[in-house]
Amino acid sequence: MPRTVDRDEQRRRIGTALLRLVAERGLDEVSVRTVAAAAGCSPGAVQKYFRTKEEMLAFAAELAGERVERRMAGVDTALPPRRALRDLVLTTLPVDAERRAEAVAQLAFAVHAAHHPRLAEIRRRIDRDIRHALAAWLEATGCATGATPVADAVIALSDGLALRMLYSPGEQARLLAALDRALDDLIPDPGTDRPPRA
């Protein structure tokens, strides 16, 4: 009896191949043919699940967003707020091979979204979801007055550091120290008696 093909599983396999291709060779290399080769199937099999390149990109952007959200959900938010916030930011930074590949793909999608409204809307929705979840958590911890602006600052900090780490991986230690300094200013650890910054 032939095996039943799970449509969602196949779409995810193709989306994963697309993300890998973008990370390794860039968005310019993405086509039905190259994604099919990366996924180990025929172009016709890819077109069975995605009619156009833009459909593939939109799905892969959703998949990339899910991965970040899943990693963030794995952070122990019962830790002291400052430490938990650092761990949350680290889920988005290219500090290892897997996160570096994802950050390359995320950056490529962000640039592409500047000219493609459907992809831009997906990016905005993922950003809104993360912003709302982060602001709600900050409010629940009682560690931030004006949780939404702090959430915006943390997201901007994360985005900027991720970009810098992509093109200056040798500066990772210095950039992580900058992350710590910024987080100290955004959410001071009540157990730390720090002298005022100059």
C-alpha positions in Angstrom: 0.0 0.0 0.0 1.5 3.4 -1.0 2.5 5.7 1.9 0.1 8.6 2.3 1.9 11.9 1.8 1.4 14.4 4.6 0.9 17.7 2.8 2.0 19.9 5.8 5.1 17.7 6.3 6.1 18.0 2.6 5.6 21.8 2.7 7.8 22.0 5.8 10.5 19.9 4.2 10.5 22.2 1.1 10.5 25.3 3.4 13.4 23.9 5.4 15.4 23.3 2.2 14.6 26.9 1.1 15.9 28.3 4.4 19.1 26.2 4.1 19.6 27.4 0.6 19.2 31.0 1.5 21.6 30.6 4.4 24.2 28.9 2.3 23.9 30.8 -1.0 21.6 33.8 -0.6 18.1 34.6 -1.7 19.2 35.3 -5.3 19.8 31.5 -5.7 16.2 30.6 -4.8 14.1 29.2 -7.6 11.7 26.3 -7.9 14.6 24.3 -9.5 17.2 25.0 -6.8 14.8 24.5 -3.9 13.7 21.2 -5.5 17.3 20.1 -5.7 18.0 21.1 -2.1 14.9 19.2 -0.9 15.7 16.1 -3.0 12.6 16.2 -5.1 11.6 17.3 -8.6 10.5 20.8 -9.6 7.1 19.4 -10.3 6.8 18.1 -6.7 7.7 21.6 -5.4 5.1 23.2 -7.7 2.5 20.7 -6.3 2.7 22.5 -3.0 3.8 26.1 -4.0 2.6 27.7 -7.2 5.2 30.5 -7.2 8.5 31.5 -5.7 6.7 34.1 -3.6 4.5 31.5 -2.1 7.6 29.5 -1.1 9.3 32.5 0.4 6.1 33.5 2.4 5.9 29.9 3.8 9.6 29.8 4.6 9.3 33.2 6.4 6.5 31.8 8.5 8.6 28.7 9.2 11.6 30.8 10.3 9.4 32.9 12.6 8.0 29.7 14.2 11.5 28.5 14.9 12.4 31.7 16.7 9.2 31.7 18.7 9.7 28.0 19.6 13.3 28.7 20.8 12.0 31.7 22.8 9.3 29.5 24.4 12.0 27.3 25.7 13.6 30.0 27.8 12.9 29.7 31.5 11.0 33.0 32.2 10.9 32.1 35.9 14.6 33.1 36.1 15.4 36.6 37.5 14.0 39.0 34.8 17.3 40.4 33.7 18.8 36.9 33.1 15.7 35.6 31.4 15.6 38.7 29.1 19.3 38.0 28.1 18.4 34.4 27.4 15.5 35.5 25.3 17.7 37.9 23.2 20.3 35.2 22.7 17.6 33.0 21.0 17.7 35.5 18.2 21.4 36.1 17.9 23.8 34.3 15.5 26.0 32.8 18.2 26.1 29.3 16.8 25.9 27.7 13.3 22.1 27.0 13.5 21.2 30.5 14.7 23.6 32.1 12.2 21.9 30.3 9.3 18.5 31.5 10.6 19.7 35.1 11.0 21.1 35.1 7.4 17.7 33.9 6.1 15.8 36.4 8.4 17.9 39.3 7.1 17.4 38.2 3.5 13.7 38.0 4.0 13.7 41.5 5.7 15.4 43.0 2.7 13.1 41.2 0.2 10.1 42.4 2.2 10.9 46.0 1.4 9.6 45.3 -2.1 7.1 42.5 -1.5 4.0 43.4 0.5 2.9 39.9 1.3 6.3 39.0 2.8 6.3 42.4 4.6 3.0 41.6 6.2 4.2 38.3 7.5 7.3 40.0 8.9 5.2 42.6 10.6 2.8 40.0 12.1 5.7 38.0 13.5 7.3 41.2 15.0 3.9 42.1 16.5 3.5 38.7 18.1 7.0 38.8 19.6 6.5 42.4 20.8 3.2 41.7 22.5 4.5 38.5 24.1 7.6 40.3 25.4 5.7 43.3 26.7 3.2 41.0 28.5 6.0 39.1 30.1 7.8 42.4 31.1 4.6 43.6 32.7 4.0 40.3 34.5 7.5 40.5 36.0 6.9 44.0 37.2 10.5 44.9 36.0 9.6 47.5 33.5 7.6 50.7 33.6 6.2 51.2 30.1 6.7 47.6 29.0 5.9 48.1 25.4 8.7 50.8 24.8 11.1 48.5 26.6 10.0 45.6 24.4 10.6 47.8 21.3 14.1 48.7 22.6 15.0 45.1 23.2 13.8 44.0 19.8 15.8 46.9 18.1 18.8 45.9 20.2 18.5 42.3 19.2 18.0 43.2 15.5 21.1 45.5 15.5 23.3 43.0 17.3 22.3 40.2 15.0 23.2 42.2 11.9 26.6 43.2 13.4 27.3 39.6 14.3 26.6 38.4 10.8 29.2 40.6 9.2 31.6 40.9 12.2 31.6 37.4 13.8 35.0 38.0 15.3 33.4 40.8 17.5 30.9 38.5 19.2 32.4 38.9 22.7 32.4 42.7 22.4 28.9 42.8 21.1 27.6 40.5 23.8 29.2 42.8 26.4 27.3 45.7 24.7 24.1 43.6 25.1 24.8 43.2 28.8 25.4 46.9 29.2 22.2 47.8 27.4 20.1 45.3 29.3 21.6 46.7 32.6 20.3 50.1 31.6 16.9 48.8 30.5 16.3 46.4 33.4 18.6 47.0 36.3 19.1 43.9 38.4 17.8 44.8 41.9 20.5 42.7 43.5 23.3 44.6 41.8 24.6 47.8 43.3 26.1 49.4 40.2 27.8 52.8 40.2 26.1 55.3 37.8 27.3 55.3 34.3 29.6 58.1 33.2 
